[in-house]
Amino acid sequence: MLRSCTSGVLAVHGDGGYPYAVPLSYAYDDGRLFFHCAAAGHKLDAIARSDKVSFCVIAADEVAPSTFTTRFRSAVVFGRARVLTDDAQRRHALECLAKKYSPDHLGAADAEIEREWRRVCVLELVIEHMTGKAAIEIVRERG
């Protein structure tokens, strides 16, 4: 699911004890998720306070009105997030994002990475634990 989905929701410990959840595009590589974002904001403030986060993806969500159910598949990962500061790690993460979302435009992606290098912030979420859930109908079909 983490390889095939194109977006998910990152949840952090927000202001005043409230959770803060934000939808993001991401790339998955070797037990890690990568995100890019602006260099300042609520999400980064929250991660600076507490690096423990979760990230949820929904791979299927088909309402079946006649059977009063939903055919769904989802996964939630838990781990620790950090801002990448090492240039090689940042470049690897941005290249992973480019390969996922623009595989036919990698030359242009390299130029975009260079152009935005000083402004882009790159986050890494190291996965510590993962859970998944699927509708019983999907589980039975995969038998």
N, C-alpha and C positions, 0 to 999 in steps of 0.2 A: 504494500500500500504506500509506503513512504517513497518508493521509487516512481510510482505511477500517478499519484495525486499531484495537483499543481498548486494547491494552497491549503492552508490550515490556520488554526487560531492559536497564537502564543498567549499563555496566561502567566502573569507575573503578580507579585505581591505589590499592589498599588498603594496609593496615598490613603491615609486614614484607616488602614486595615482592609480596605475593599480590594477584591481581586480586580485586575485590569487585564482584559483579553482583547487582542488585536489580530485581525486577519493579516497573514503575510504569505508571500511566495517564498519558496525555500528550495534548497537542494540537499539531497541525502548522499553521504559518502562515508563508508567505513565506520558506522556507529555514531556519526555526527550529522547534525543539521546545520546548514549555513543560511544566513539571512543577510540582506543588505538594507541599510536604512540611513536616515539623516544622522548627522553627527550629534544631535541633541534632541531631547524629547522625553516624554513621560516614561516610555518603555525603558530607555537607557537609565533614567533616574532610578526606576524600580529595580533594575538588575544590579545597579551599583549598591543598593541597599541590601538586596538578597538575591543571590545568583540561582536559587532554586526556582525552576520554572516547569511548566508542562506545555505540551503542544499536541493539538488534536487535529486529525484529518478524517474526513468522511469520504469513503470511496464509493458508497452506494446509498441512495436514499429514495426508494421508490414506494410511494404510498399505494397500498392495496385496499381501496375503500370497501370492496365487497367482503373482505375477510377481517376488516377492522385492525389492520396491522401495517407495518412498514417493513419492507425488505431493505435492510441496512447492513453496512459494514463500516466499521470505524476503528481507529487506533488512537491511543493516547500514549505519548512518551513523557517520561519524567527525567529530569537531569539538571545539569548546571550550565548556565549561559555565561558567556564572557565576550567582551569586545576583543577582537583580534588586533594585535599591534605589530606583530612580526610581518614584515613585508611579504615573505614567501608564503606564509599561511594565508594572508589576506588575498594574495594573487590566486592561490589554489582555490579558495572558496569562491571567488568571483568567477574563475574559469569553470567551476562546477555549475554555478548558476547559469552561465552562458551556454554551456553544453546542454543543459536541461531545457532551457527556454528558447534558445536560438541556435540550434545545432548546425543550421545551414548558413550561418552568418558569423562564424567565429573570427574571421579577420576584422570585421566591423566591431565585433565585441571587444577585441583587443584594443582597438582604437578608442572605444568608449571607456574601457577600464583606465587607459592612460589619461584620457581627458578628465575623468571624474575622480581620479586617484586621491587627490588631497581632500575631497569633500565627502567621499563615501565612507560610511562606517560599516564594518563587517562583524556580524555576531556568529559565534559558534555555540551550539548546544550539544554537549556531550551526553549521550543517552545512557542513563543508569538503569532504567527500568521501563518496560513497555507492556501495555495491555491492549488487547483487541476484543472486539465484540462483533457478532453478526447475528442476523435474524435466524431463528431455528430453521426456517425454510432453506436458506442459503447453506447452512451447515449440512442439512440432510442431502441437498443436491450434490455437494462435494464429497459426501459419504466416505 
